[in-house]
Amino acid sequence: MSATIDGNEAVASVAYRLNEVCGIFPITPASPMAELADEWASQRRPNIWGNVPRVVEMQSEGGAAGALHGALQGGALSTTFTASQGLLLMIPNMYKIAGELTPTVFHIAARSLAAQALSIFGDHSDVMAVRQTGFAMLASSSVQEAQDLAAVAQAATLRSRVPFVHFFDGFRTSHELNTIELLSDEDLAATVPLELVRAHRQRAMSPEHPFIRGTSQNPDVYFQARETVNPYYERVPDLVAGALVQLGERTGRHYHLVDYTGHPKAERVMVVMGSGAETARETVAHLNQRGERVGVLTVRLYRPFPAAELLAALPATATRVAVMDRTKEPGSLGEPLFLDVLGALAEAQTHAERGPIPMVIGGRYGLSSKEFTPGMVAGVFEELGREHPRRRFTVGINDDVSGTSISYQSGLDIEAPTTVRAVFFGLGSDGTVGANKNTIKILGVEANLYAQGYFVYDSKKSGSQTISHLRFGPDPIRAPYLVSRASFVGCHHFELLERVDILGCAAPGATLLLNAPHPPDQVWDALARPIQAEILEKGLKLYVIDAGRIAREVGLGGRVNTVLQTCFFAISGVLEPERAIARIKAAITKSYGARGSKVVAANLQAVDQALAALALVELPAKVTSTAELPPPVPAGAPEFVQRVTAEMIAGRGDQLPVSALPVDGTWPSGTAAYEKRNVSDLVALWDPDLCIQCGNCSFVCPHSVIRSKYYPESALAGAPASFRSAPLSARGLPATTYTLQVYAEDCTGCALCVEVCPVTAPDDTERKAINLADREPLVTIERGNIAFFETLPYARRSRVDFGTVRGAQFLRPLFEFSGACAGCGETPYLKLLSQLFGDRATIANATGCSSIYGGNLPTTPWTVNSDGRGPAWSNSLFEDNAEFGLGLRLAADSHVDLARRLLSELREKLGGELVEAILSAPQRSESEFRSQRERVAELKRRLATLEAPAAVDLASVVDHLVRRSVWLVGGDGWAYDIGYGGLDHVLASGHDVNVLVLDTEVYSNTGGQMSKATPLGAVAKFAAAGKTVEKKDLALQAIAYGTVYVARVAMGADPQQTLQAFREAEAYDGPSLVIAYSHCIAHGIDMRQGLDQQYRAVASGYWPLVRYDPKLRAAGRNPFLLDSARPHLRLEEYSQRELRYSMLANSDPAEAERLAGLSQAAVKLRWDTYEEMATWPAQRFAADARRLH
Amino acid sequence: MELRTDYMGLQLRNPLVASASPLCHTVDGVRSLADAGVGAVVLHSLFEEELAEEAARQARLIEAGSESFPESLSYFPTSAGFGPRPYLDLLERAAAAVDIPVIGSLNGASPTGWTDYARAMQDSGAAAIELNISYLPGDPSISGRDAERRHLEILQLVEAEVTVPIAVKLNPYFSSIGEMAVELDRAGAGALVLFNRFLYPDIDSESLGVVSTVGLSNPREARLARTWIALLRGRVKAGLAATTGVEGPDDVARYLLAGADVVMTTSALLRHGPQHARVLLDGLAEWMARKGFSRLDDFRGRLAVPSGTDATAHARAGYVAALRAANASPHGPW
């Protein structure tokens, strides 16, 4: 039976059916395997032996490995799915598991490791980092192979007792949809006989026949004991080969440990693993047809390294060998596979087992999912053919620094003409990817038709662009690289034509389907000159449809997917059109059936209207437009932004040479301001006449696009006529004007500002003092307004009332225009942090949403003020953020100590009065900081005149004399789960760090998996049946120490309390913990109502607002302050508005009812506890016993 | 005291029926009503249109943000689908949990909606089905005859689909309620439930907005239904269920005197809790004892308008005089 599925599903299906325990933790790109396993378990789907596997989410991959080790020692067949840093966290257990000869398979969607930067994309850095653990390693190069070798690995591990890592390329294989032949339960049962399972159980720990395992060994025996396993490893190759033969006999699909493909007398041979091997095999066939003599060795078993098989497979005629590694090992002689191949050859030669060995060169390719194309393969062979090929090289990049890169022909096309290739450019929100997946499913079940789909997404969560690469053909599709010469190109948004190189992938004569708001006879005139020129040059056929209008008319909003999918089938000829339309309609009825008749009807209507409205455009013979494409960034952007960032924004980052990039991962702040993304058709528009200048809209704006300034009336001279202003509504500042400026091109149209605005027009209750309006007519006007607005100075910080929401609006945000989801519940807190403390803040950011919208290139939101000061931001890892942040604090403290000591030593030279003022300066209020900054500036001037070593030394740390604000930021996945041990330790350390937990109650960044912050009764991935354990009360745990300032806040419920908590936390000389309710797209809410949900969370008692201030305890007062009023909503009035709660009622109504009752009871219990605590005397709370200096 | 009664063929232990309210949203709630002694429970209505809208809304929420970012191509486990399952499951579990009849209530929006969901309710253990055929007032395109015809058509559609008895819940806005009742009776309605209350929105003069209001009924509102029950008693074979305005035992007694087979209550149970059912039943029994009645039939319909339609009979029952007197009062109407 065949199906079109992705690599993750192909592997998970086998792993799930062949195991009894799955230990899981989310990490891209392996998460979908764990999610599928969890869902299947919650549906009570059995493995091939009739039992439902136990799937358990752990607090980290380290935890998953530990649980797995235990399960294996307990005799259960156990597996896990992971990648990258996750695999690194498993290393200690991997040594144990291997050392104890314990059979298991870890399935790895291989991914880059975080080095100069994190990358979620695919290469072999992670698996190469575990090659020394004693695990056998099996590499798959396609979706089909990943499924098949998953089964082979399981058979081989049970037969050999050596544990296996089975890996395949992250994204390229894990996320590629491809038509494959499925392995049935019977196939699996034949591959993994029950006696092997029983033998595994026999080796388990049992008090019925006890033994000791995990001893501590000494110099006398450890070494010998380590050598005992050798025979087991020696048997592995044969056992894997046997399992491969058995699989081949059953399925007709034959694999070997090392497969040679190519000319039998090849002179030049490439050795490669993973999806690159598939490309290499296809390219080799093409090159040999052209008369070359080349070949490729695909390595499947990598550990134990099959030297004999490799040598046997390598044609004796080979004189040149290029070994390709998809990883980098700086400082090594070469990358791992290269060294292994070279070692095998050298050993054979030195032992006279073969004659002269070929010249071997080593190349790196494909890091972080960099494309590896037929052109690159051919380029490697060309390099091999040179008289003096480079010993080490890279392919796919332009290394103009070390000169490692080889050249290649990028346009080499080896694909069969019978393969239809199509590329679709869309937005995440329009459903393009979903429709294309649907198309693949539709075509994938056609007899003798094979399909492939691969999807590329950009780095933003709002307004993100998607590119779908689809192939269809009569033969299996073996092309794990992007479509570069498409016969069909769909541009699903007209604006994309100006931002992305859409026509670059169109083959000459291809069809271009354009969704445009212009009628067929006018669309040509709306195209810019370069677009017109390329259409004519390539002889493209242009079809146009106003899919947006049709989608709106039939009630599908912005989801143009069905309309455009219909057009594709109508034009492309992949299927006979009538048959195709019938299939689309059937697919709509099936896939939308569960969503109600309205949705089905709207989509069916969209199909009919699409067919009626699709039009072929008659093209003129020559270019008529004079309009050029807009530059990616404004002309005034800094040189680096123009040279590097702009290229990345334009999608040309692949062409940037090595020399263009920073050597140590250090990038300039504040580049988001140069990327005007215009992601929303509707943007905020201020009404100065209605506005009461409360500052609420600015306070909650997740994207920092609403800015307020007040300034003398006279400053309005020279303002554009369109510039909006109103007299400042404040006493004591006569003749002062107020402006609230919306950065229209950065606005995401989330409407939180409109929702929070307290004013309505007397004549129109729908109109507020800030409203959404069409962006298009505003863009040019607002550009002028913003340019003028930016000439007005921000209010002096020392004159702004930090204590009120109204005052805070005048503080410049140093976090702006992030790519977070429209209406994000986290970013308003970060913006506030940046406004209050940004000019002296150092931020340690745990991996997660906030590190992605905070640090994902090409542009980043943390920025600087007019003095050039701003948050210093870094992301270390997911698990270590608290420790990382503490380190930043310790460094700062150490340098403060140094600065103070040197200052005292240099007192006479620097002036006693200044030194004393600096040393004794209080630094809590903004005016105190301003004074200290002035003193430090004076100090620097005086230091500049001194040459004493102590003065030079002091100058290097002098900035620390302005108190630094160290923030540890992260989500609940970090704070409650993977980083909890570290966070707990840092909180207990007593050091002055400020922790901000952006609590979305799930792992948002990886797609909404359960954390220990997930509430009772909510559905999440890994808790598909509803969570049955209460959310951890992190606040109470921290309060127990007595030394930690703790606050639980919800901006949408009480912004003033949020503001107060942030300021108190920062001012507190010790650890502070602020837990911030962050509504999230993963809650299943209309994000526009995010703030209202925050209010309801508080009003129902689910999220009581509290502050705990140890200073009050020291003053003899109750330190526990319950800031929110008694609950006056039932929990369901909050919870049932969220899909995460309400969807359980569909899948398991009785359980939903049970959990809802328990949740309401839990809320009441917690409230009662808090209320009682709020009445306790100070002595009932732990004392702060720290020795404060 | 014998309180047992028949309601469209269902044998109830007493004539007090708990009608749709948040109390019936959970099995525990239904159980508490049964424990408090009610004779039957009517669940809240399954609204086909609401289900469709909710399904579409949930689909939108699931799709929001999906297939946009490589690390989070979705945010929820694969959906179990959206539909009537929670309702039917509640019905099934409630019916299994109590030994009194549990009646499903249905508000369809399409012919297949009425029939499919009615059958599903029967399959899930509904003892009867109450058709909640409510049109929102305010649509001037629906003629009176169309509205009447719709009621009959829906009843016939559902009758063809299920074997359990069917009650029709009416609103009081027909030009001739009597004719409508008789037509429904002829078409085979097992019972008529009088009346559906519309919850009218209000205007907030401060916020200058329209606000929705949820008002519990009070005994003054019972007179409309009581009058029509009195008028229909004996004129239709269908059972008569009184709903609206039951606060105390006396309200129950008065409905029964007018001729109701069963008396439904929502507001009083919401105000005072499910145990208030016991207060109503004990009060009814106490009143019966005081009045010398030992069975419901001793007094049910005693104050109904006699089925002979001559003016003398009306006058004798006091209705005509009472109507005249009420309308001549200084408090209006004028």
Interface residues (C-beta under 8 A of the other chain):
Chain A: T28 P29 S31 P32 E35 D38 E39 S42 I120 F171 H175 L427 G428 S429 G431 T432 V433 G434 K437 F455 Y457 K460 K461 S464 T466 G557 R559 Y592 G593 A594 R595 G596 S597 K598 V599 T760 P762 T765 C821 I852 S1004 N1005 T1006 G1007 G1008 V1019 A1020 K1021 A1024 I1081 A1082 G1084 I1085 D1086 M1087 L1139 R1140 S1142 M1143 A1145 N1146 S1147 P1149 A1150 A1152 E1153 G1157
Chain B: T26 V27 D28 L51 A52 E53 E54 A55 A56 Q58 A59 R60 L61 I62 E63 A64 G65 S66 E67 S68 F69 P70 E71 S72 L73 S74 Y75 F76 P77 T78 S79 A80 G81 F82 G83 R85 P86 D89 L90 R93 S110 S207 L208 G209
